[in-house]
Amino acid sequence: MDPLIVTQILNILFGVTTLAMIALGLAITFGMLGVLNLAHGEFVMMGAFCALVVDRAGAPFVLAVPLALLVCGGVGLMVEMLLIRPLYRRPFDTLVATWGLSLLLRKLAEAGFGLGFNSVSVPLAGTATLFGADYPTYRLVLIVVCVAIIGALFAWYGTSRAGLKIRAMVGNPDLARALGMPVKRLATTTFVIGSCLAGLAGVMVAPLVPVHPYLGLDYVIKSFFVLVVGGLGSVLGVVAGTGVIGGLDSVMSAVFGSTQAYFTVLVVAILFLWLKPRGLFSHG
Amino acid sequence: MIPISFNTVSGGYGSLNVVQDLSGEVEAGKVLCVVGRNGVGKSTLLKLLLGYLPCRSGEVTIGGRKAGSMAPEARRGLGISYCPQERPVFDDLSVSDNLALMVKDGRLDGYRRFFDLFPVLEKRLAQRAGTLSGGEKKLLSFTRGLAEHQPAVVLDEPTEGVQWENIQRMAEMINGRKAGGTAFIVVEQNLSFAELIADHYLVMDHGRCVLIGSCAEIGRADIVKHLTV
């Protein structure tokens, strides 16, 4: 196969899997808790800054993972308890509250690190040869890790008892309460998992993009498009949505450039909102 | 110890009290049937008992302990099972998952008696509960609620949409449990079913109690009089 095509396919794969990681966290909090977390991108940003801190300290890159889980999980926990919990079933209020939170987090990052672009050195620098094409090793590893995390999460959700309880809680919270399920605790856990996923995604992309306080914005917008296209509340929706949005974005970027790609994604999202507002795989 | 009692409870939605100063209790091994026309506050009473709505006044006692402002998930720990009238099952889960949810190891052996009584449930185990008929959902909910083996069971319109032959089996099952000391509060429209199980009646109208007493004191004619006004 032509090495150029292999590279492009890997680029698309990379775009889709990283976007899926970010959209997944958003889909979890939105689909399961009905909370549209506008600050989701800021959790990605915090994860990226965790990578920056670790990098500046000269510590091994992998240490950014526990740090990001700690920071994003901790902030997620506080946010759920103080901000989200009083606002469940009030979608518009949550929207405003999380929007405010996103401003706050961005400004905090700005106060701590400044507005400038920072770079994180790439771990596993160098390239690997795959089907005759040279491709950055780190990106290849990321693709594998993302697929593994997403696959493991879906398998856990679909087959474990905890997953069963969460599905029950999401589908019929009142009945779940009658059965003695700790609905509030499960909701907190779910929100924290969503925050941790965002932080993890932030660590992953940090070495590949300029790290700055506004980093989350771009990702969160694309993640919303994923939910628009894929529909809420199903695994297949997130996968299909990222396939469409991430794939389209990568292909158009490669062929025409990033502005045209963004334009295409916007048009597709609008068409979906217009013609198929519940997405490809909505259920119920 | 009285499994469930409620003393002058009032409550409702918004600023409106749907239920006003209702009192009652049910002893172990007895069934209290709550009857009344649609919209008189029967389901609201149950929601007050279970903690889905706060009591504006009065006190609910479950298993000898005051429930106060306890959440529904905590009240279950006091010894109460609840089968709601609306959305009685987890529609997104399979029938077997609906039942496995309540069993620690996820095995369905404990449901053998119910499957023998309602073979339709066993036939539909792999099916998504949302695809069941209304009556089948009620059977599934009933099975789940009784299989929890709690000292008190609260059923909201358990026979809605269920065919008569299965209604009789439900009554059989309830009467068997009564003998074992389980207390029931049952909201019911079907008086023929109520007559098979009731020890006491609480007849409601406009959120208040209009008639309360044992089935020896209250006949069908007394109840019907209040249902048709």
Interface residues (C-beta under 8 A of the other chain):
Chain A: R161 L164 K165 R167 A168 V170 G171 N172 D174 L175 A176 R177 A178 L179 G180 M181 P182 V183 H283 G284
Chain B: L50 Y52 A71 P72 E73 A74 R76 G77 S81 Y82 P84 R87 P88 V89 F90 D91 D92 L93 D97 A100 L101 M102 G106 G130
